[in-house]
Amino acid sequence: MSKFSLVKSAAVLGIDAYIVDVESTLSKGQTPTFTTVGLPEGAVRESKERVLSAIKNIGYYIPSNKIVINLAPADIRKEGSAYDLPISIGILAASEFVSKKKLNDYILLGELSLDGTLRAVKGALPISVSVKNTGIRGIILPMENAREAAITGDLEIIGLSTLREVIDFLDDDLVPDPVHVDVAALFEEHRKYPINFSDVRGQENAKRALEVAAAGGHNIIMIGPPGSGKTMLAKRFPTILPNLTLEEALETTKIHSVVGLIPTGQGIIGTRPFRSPHHTISDAALVGGGKYPRPGEVSLSHHGVLFLDELPEFKKNVLEVMRQPLENGYVTISRALMSLTYPASFMLVAAMNPCPCGYATDPNNKCTCSPPAIQKYMSRISGPLMDRIDIHIEVPAVKFSDLASKSGGESSEVIRQRVQAAREIQLRRFKGIKGVFANAHMETKLIRNFCRIDSNGENLLKTAITKLGLSARAYDRILKVSRTIADLTNCEEIRPEHLSEAIQYRSLDRHLWE
C-alpha cells in the first residue's frame, strides 16, 4: 500500500514565479529506489542525497521503500536546490512523521545541507510577489531569505534555520514570529551611495556632460587617455540620477533576486544598479542566455547604469546584441525549450581611449600610433551603435593643479536636484505619450514638435553640420540634447547657447562614421 503527501513549492520563470506541487509516494515491498519525475535538472536530481542525509542526521529513519517524487506541472523543467525542503517534508509527511494539516497553507523553499541546516535560495522576492494573490497563507523558507520575501507585506513569512525547526512548526511545537519588514524604512536605509561626485577633482566639462546625460536620459561615451578619470566619473554617475522609486526598486530587486545577488539580510535594492562587465564578456552573459535563460548584465542594469569600459575592445557581436535592449528597453531570449523576456531599461555609459596606445590627446605622453591604426581602432564601434549614443565628451588628462586642489566640486545631492527638476519638466511634457519619459526617448515626430528652434538656431546648426563636418545623423541628437540643456535652465525655448553646448557633445562625429 502506498503512502502519499502533497507539499506546495514554487519556481521562477523569467522574473515571475509559479506554484509547483511536490507529490511524494512511498511504496512498500518493492526494490528500494528514489525517483524524481517532472523534468528535474541536475541540482534537483541530486537532491536525493541531500534530502535522505538530512532526514537521517536529524534522527528520522525512512524505511527502504520505493520513493517517487513528482514535480507538477510536469511539462516545465525544474532546476535549482530550492526543492530540497519541500521534498524532505513530503517524504516525512508521507511517512506520517509530520502533520499534514498546514501543508496546503504554505509554500516551502530551501536548500538543505547534509546536517539539516537550511541554506538561502534564489528568487524569494518574485515568488512572494506571485504567490500573494493565490490564497496561500504564507511561505516557509531559510532565515536568510526572509526579509526579501517579506517586502510584499501580504504573506506570513516564516524564516527558519533548520529542517528540525520546519518540522516543529508544522507540528505546532514551534510558534515563531512571522518576519515583518518596514518597507519604507528598509528602502530609505539602503538608498544611500557610498561615493559622491564631490570626490572628483577637475573635469568640469565631463561633469557637466554627465549632468546633461542624467537630466535627459541620454547615453554617453567618454574619450580620453588612461588615468583621466573616466571610470571614476562613470561610477559616480548613478548618484546624480533621480532616486529610485519604490516601484522601480521592487522591479530591480526581483531581477537581482533571480540570480542571487541580493546581499544577505538587505532585502531590497535601494540604489540604481551600476554594472561594469569586462570587455571579454560573451554576448550571452551581456544580454542573458544559457540553456535555461538567466538575466544578463543589461537586465541587471535595469533602472540603472551599464558601464562599458574600453568599448572598442568588446567583441563586435557582443556590442551588436545590445541594440535591441537599447532601442526597446527589454531583451527577448529565445531557446528551443522556451522564450523569455527580461526588462532592460538602462542608461549606457561607455569609455574609450582615443587610440590603441591611449595617448593621442595627452599632452604629457607621446602617441605611438599611426593614423591608419587609430582609424581601425575607432571603427571597431559600428555606426548603428553610435546612433544610440547622444553625447560624446572628451575627457583630458587631469591637471596637477586640479589634483592638488583641496576643494571638491559640487556634491551629488546638489546635481541630482537639478536633474530631478529637469526630469519633472519632461514628465509633464510627455504626459500621455506611451513609452516616452525623457528627452532621449523622443522619435522624429516628437523632436519636430518639442525641439523647435528660431532662425538664429537654424543658422548655427547649419554651420555645425556643413563647416565642422558633423554627420547628418547628429542633427536629431543635437536637438534632443539641446532640449535637455534648456530644461536644466527651465527655459521653454531652445536658444543658440543651448545648441552650441549640444554641438560640443558630438566630438566623434567630426572624425568617424561620415
Summary of the structure (lengths in Angstrom):
residues: 514
radius of gyration: 27.8
end to end distance: 79.6
largest distance: 93.9
contacts: 1723
relative contact order: 0.10
helix: 40%
strand: 18%
